[in-house]
């Protein structure tokens, strides 16, 4: 069975399940995203180990778990935990010579980076009325997918100038600009099928800029880490697709910025 066949056979039912759970929202959506975040933290932990800068995995998990249940914790615990995290991290930044400092910074990054991204997707789903949150979440999904697809085919057909040749030789400036068009198409699809769409049409432009800049940056960041680790995929969890980090790298970095943009408009 070819890799393309594996991708298609997995992608179609996975996309359908994702759509249904996104429509339902609430606890099922939060649980699904928590699982995706957990797998991604584990993958990032493995990558950091391969780069020679391993984390304290239990610390990474504790940070991720605390972020995920943030709104269910008492205020005093949040204050103490945040202060402790800030003090230790600040000390580690200025003292990178010891193994503890290096591993703590890796733990801080591993626990926070993917978790915040998935957590913000949940927050997008919870914006406004239930149906509004559904359309806004689909906007994120389709803009990311549109950006990826147009950037891939645009770069493959017309790409000449490398974007980041050392990190990702196949990415080109031509593909990068085509990604803007793909993100716009993704936004317009949801705008046209929603009844009605919760935001005015002018929000297309800033949303496209957010996705088309931070999406590729998230992809490049993961590619840089994998290159340092000497691995092709973050894991083999998804047949034909690699790992969760491979599939959601663009969305993880884009989601927080898109959430705050939507939040101030809703």
Buried (B, 14 or more C-beta within 10 A) or exposed (E): EEEEEBBEEBBEEBEEEBEEBBBBBEEEBBEBBBEBBBBBBBBBBBBBBBBEBBBBBEBBBBBBBBBBEEEEEEEEEEEEBEEEBEEBBEEBEEEEEEEEBBBBBBBBBBBBBBBBBBBBBBBBBBBBEEBBBBBBBBBBBBBBBBBBBBBBBBBEEEBEEBBBEEBBEBBBBBBBBBBBBBBBBBBBBBBEEBEEBBBEEEBBEEBBBBBBBBBBBBBBBBBBBBBBBEBEBBBEBBBBBBBBBBBBBBBBBBBBBBBEBBBEBB
